Amino acid sequence: MDLLRFITAGSVDDGKSTLIGRLLFDTKNILADQMEAIERASKTRNAGEIDLALLTDGLRSEREQGITIDVAYKYFQTPNRKFISIDAPGHIQYTRNMVTGASNADLAIILVDARHGVVEQTRRHSLIASLLGIPHVVVAINKMDLIDYSEDKFLSIAQAYTDLATKLNIKNLTIIPVSALNGDNIVDRSTAMSWYTGETMLSVLENVDARETTNLTDGRFSVQYVIRPQTDELHDYRGYAGRIQSGAFRKGETVAVLPSERYSKIARIELGGQEVEEAYAPQSVTILLEDNIDISRGDMLVPTENLPTLSQDLEALVCWMDDRKELKVGSKYTLQHGTSRTRCSIRSIEYRVDINTYEQLEEVESLKLNDIARIVLRTAQPIAYDSYQTNRTNGGAILIDETSNVTVGACMIE
């Protein structure tokens, strides 16, 4: 049974947490004691009927304010597939949390309040989903019960979003009219919207192809740890442990060690303590080479016939996540790319993206919280990278503030 990771995003009070709660409730993935706790909490808040949003809003401040603040992960399954749902906050202040949750998602559910239509946060989250390369986008036009299940209003909002998606080059788009509160078109087809003949939300989640996010072409292996027991039984053992980011590796294959650009052949591949002939993403393995080469954490093994770009000069789209300091030209940060860390400096800000029009605004002096822009940076050591659009796992990086050690920017290398 395969696994689908999906994120829910949208503006404040669009019903993201309620939609996840409805999915869990209608697919019978809520335990009896969980249900009792939710019923008690709903009575305490005088919510009347059961508040399904409480299933994901676990922080006290979230329940008091009735909003999602932090990313919440829920695990559930149906007879056809396993799921990890990522409930992202909708408030503009917490957009950075949405970036964090969306970085590993296979599908994005963007909620739109049927009363308000496409708003600024809808545009911002759609842009982030596009930049992060999420292959499937489902737009749930929620709260249809509050507009009397109007087909005309649904079609109007659907057309507005389709125009927006065209600008962002979103390819696999599905638009569904739903009422998360009443369960319309979530798991069961709505009787109040007989005019809608498409799939339900669960049907889309169960049948979408989740393999598109795994790059099985470009072999990339970042070394996380060097295993050197130095015991009598394993006196000459030198293994390089890590997770295969993309592609596949085979015993006897010639590989390059980057950034040193040394070469060797794979002597053994161990998976779960057993030797295998081949391993592929996203497996965690130990690789042993025929030659003793100086390799440490942060180095990368790649097949020689398909090398990444090795450079100190990078161009990247960045989502700025720091609410205290602005990004300015000349600023210095730590760049973490895979398991590699190196210092870097910002050479220039090429342009900033206008959230409302998606225009590229030039002559930008600095970036503030939630700004999205294209920057040029230079690293102290060469980085072995791919374009984010072709290889998400080897094209993503983060900027870390050197004084506070806080992640301040999410980068998509171009």
N, C-alpha and C positions, 0 to 999 in steps of 0.2 A: 504494500500500500504506500503510495507516494505522499509527499508532504507539500502543502501550499501555505506560504506565508503571505498574509494580506494585511493592509493597513487601512484604517478608516480615518478620513480627514474631512475638514470642512470648517465652517464658521461656528461661533459660539451658539449653543442651543439648537444646532441643526439635528440633533438626535443620534449622534455617533455611538455613545455608550448604550443608549436604548436599543439601537439596532443590533449591537453585539449581544446584549442581554436577550433580545428576542430570538436570535439565532440559537443561542445556548438553550433557551427555554423550549422552543419548538422542536429542536432536535434531541430533546431528552438528555441533555448533557449537564443538568444541574442536579446535584445530590440533594437528598431530602433535608439534611441539616443546613445546607446552603439556602435552600428555599425558606426554611423556617427563619433563618437569620435575616433574610431580605424582607420577609413579611413583618418581622418585629421592627426593623429599621424604618420600613414604610409607614407603620402605624405611629412610630415616634415622631416622624416628620409630618404627620397628618397628610400624607400623600394620597389617602383614599385607596385607590387600587395599588397593586404591587408595582414598585418603581424598579424596573429591570435594569436601569442604568447603574444601580448600586452594585451590580455584579462586577463591574470593572472599576468604578470609582471607589477605591479602597481607602484613600487618605482621608483623615478627618476633615481637613480643609476643603477637600473636594465635595464631601457630603454636605458640609455646612453651606457652601456656596452654590452647590448644584452645578459645578463645572468640572471639566477634566483638566488637571494641571500637569501630571506626569504621564509618561507613556505606560500603558497597562497591557500586559501580555496574557492571553488566555489560550489554553490548549484544549481542543476538543476534536471529536471525530464522528464521521458517519460511516455507514457500511462501505462507502466508496473511496473515502480519502481522509487523511489526517490534516488538521489545520492548526496554525498558530495565528491568532488574530492580534493585531497591534492597534490599540485604541489610542490615537494621537490627540492632544489637546487642540482646541479650535481657536483659542484666544491668540491674538497677534503676538502677545508677549512671549508665548510659548511655541512659536513657529520652529525654533531651533530643535525642540523636542520631536517635532514631526520629521525633521530631516534625519535625526538619529534613528527613529523607528522605521523610516522608509528605505534606509540604505540597503537593507537585505530583503525587501519585499518583492514578491513575484507579481502582485496585483494590488491596485489601489482602489478603494471605494471612496469616492468623493461625494459627500452628502450636500444637497442643496435644499434649503427650506422653500417649499412650494409657494409660500406667501411672499418671499423676498426675491427669489430668482438668483441669478448669478451676481455675487458680491465680490468685494476686494479679496477676501480670504479664499474664495473659490478660485480666483485667478492666481493667487500666490501659491496655493497648494497644487494646482494643476501645473504651474510652471516648474515647481520643485519635482513633481512626479515625472515630468518630461525630462528635466535635466538629469535626474537620477537613473534614467533609463528603465523605469518600471514598464514592462512590456504590455500589460493589460490595465485598462482603466474602466471602472464601472461607475457611472454616475447614478446615484440613488436620489431621485427627487422625492423628498420625504414630506411627511405631514399632508399628504393628499386629502386626508379626512377633513382638514381645516379649510379646504377650498372646494368642498363638496365633490371631490373626485372628478374635477373638471378636466376633460380631455383637451380642450382648447388651451387652457393654461399650461398643461403639461407639454403640449406640442410647442408652445411659444418658448418655454424655458429650454426644452430639448434643442430647438433650433439655435438659440443663443449660445448654448454650450458647444454645439457642433461647430459653429463659427469660430469659437475660441480654440477648440481642439485643432482645427485646421491650421491656425497660426503656430501652434506648438508642435505640429507634426505628430500628434497622438494617433497611432494607427489602429490599435485594437480597442475600440470604444463601444461600450454597451450602456444604454440609458434605460432605467427601470423606474416606473412610478410606484412608490411604496408608502406604507404607513407603519413605521416601526412600532408605534404604540399599540396598534390593533393587529399587527401581523400580516397586513396586506402585502402579497407578493414577496414576502421574506422567505418562508419555507413553503407555505401553501398559496396557491393562486387566489387572488382576490375576487370575491363575487360582486364587489361594489364597482370594480373596473373591468367589466366584461369587454370593453373596447380594446383593452390591452391584450395582445396575443403572443407577446414575447416570453422569454424565460423568467423564472423567479430568481431571486438572489442566490439561493442555495444551489439551484440548478447550474448557474454560471460558475459558482465556486467549485462545484464538483467536477465540471467537465472542461474547464479551461486547461490549456497545456502549460504545465509548470516547468517543463524542461528547458524553455527558451532562455532562462536566466543563467544557465550553466554553460560556460564556454568549454567545450571539449576539444577545441582545436589547438589553442596556444598553451603549451606546457609551461606552467609557472609554479615553482616550489620555493617558498620563503623559509629559510632555516630559523627555527624557533629556539632550538637547544642542541648542543653537541653532547652526545652520550659517549663518555670515555670511562668505563668502569675501572680499568687498570688492575684487574684481578688476575689470578693465575689462570683461571679458565678462559677469561676474555682479555688476555694481555694485549693483543693487537686490535681490539675492537674499537672502531671509531665510526659512530653512526650520527647521521644528521636528521633530527626529528623535526617534524612540522606538518602543516596541512597543505595538501595540493590545492592551490588556489584555482587553477583551471587546467584543462588539457589532461594528458596521460603520460605516464613514464613507464618504461620497459627495461627489464634486465638486459644488460649488454649495450644499451643505448649510450651514445656519446653526448655529454652535456657540457655546457659552459658554466663557469662559476662567475657570477657578476657581483660587484663591479670589477673584480681583479682580472677578468677575461682569461682565466686559466681553464684548461680542458682536461676531462677525464671520462672514464666509462663507468656506468652503474654496475657494481659487482653484485649487490643484493638489494632487494626491497622487502622490508618486513612490515606486515600489517597485523596488528594484534598479537605480536610475538611469533607469527608464522611467516615463513618466506613465501612470497608470491612472485609470479612472472611479470605482472602488470598491476598498476594502481592508477586511479583516476580521481578527478575532483568530485566531491569535496572530501576525500578520504584523508585521514591523518596517518602518516606512515613514517618509517625510519629508512633512510637511504644510505647505503654504504658504497663508497667509490673505490676504484682499483688503485688510485694514487693518493698519497698523503699530501693534501693541499691545505694551506692555512685558510680555514673556513670558520666563520663565527656567526652568531645571531645577527640577522639583518641581511646576510648574503642570500643570493637567489641562484637556484639551479634551473637551467632552461635547456631544452634540446637545441643542438647547434643549427638545425635546419630552419628554426623559427625563433629568431632572436627579438627581444623587445628593444625599444629605443633606450640608449644609454646616454644620459646628458645631465649637465648641471643647470641648464636653462629650461624652465618649464612655463607653459601657458596653461592656465586653468580657470574654470568658472568656480567662484567661491561664494558660499552662503555665509555671511558674517554672523556670528553667534554670540558676540560679546556685548553686554549692555553697559559696560563700564568704560572701555577704551575703544576708540575708532581705529580702523585700519588705515594707515597712511603710508605713502611711498617712503622707503628707507627704513621702515620698521623691521625688526628682526624677530624671528620666531623659530621654534623647533618644528620641523616637518616630519610627521610619521607616515611612512608609506609601507604598508604591510608590517613586517617586524623591524624594518629599518628606521632609524632616527638620525636626522642630521640638521644642522642649523641652516637657516635660509634668510634671505632678505627680500623685501618687496621692491622690485625694480620699477614697476609702473602699474597704473590702473587704466586699462584700455577703455572700458566703458562700464556703465551701470545699467541694469535692465529696469525700465519703468514697469511696475507691476500691473498698472491699469491698461497700458497700450502695448506693452512688450517692445517698446522702442529702445534703441541703444543710445544712452545719454553719455556723451563724451565730455572731456575736460572735468572729470570728477577728481576732487582733491582727497576725499576720504570716504570710508564706508561706515555706516552705522548698523545697529542691530537689525537683522533680517534683510539687509541689502544683499542683492545678488549681482555679481559683477565678474568681468573677465580681468584677470591680473597676470602679470609676468613676474616670476620670481627666480632667484638664483640660489642654488644649494651649495653647501660647503663641499659635499662629496657627490659624485655622479649617482643618479637614480635610474634604475632599470624599470621602465614603465611602458604601458600600452595606453592607447586612447580609451577613455572611459566608455565611449560609445561602442567599442568593439570588445572590451574586456573590463567589466565593472570591478572585479576583484583586484586587478592590477592597475586600474586607472583612478582609483580613489585614494585620497590622502586627507589628513587633518593637520591644521595648524594649532600649535600649543604655545601658550604664553610662557615664556621662560622664567618669569618671576613667580607666578601663581600656579603654574603647571595645569592650568585650566584649558580645555579645548575651546578655541575661539573661532575656528573656521572649518567648514567642510569643503573639500576641494574635489572637483571633477577634472582631471587632467585631459587636455585636448592635444 
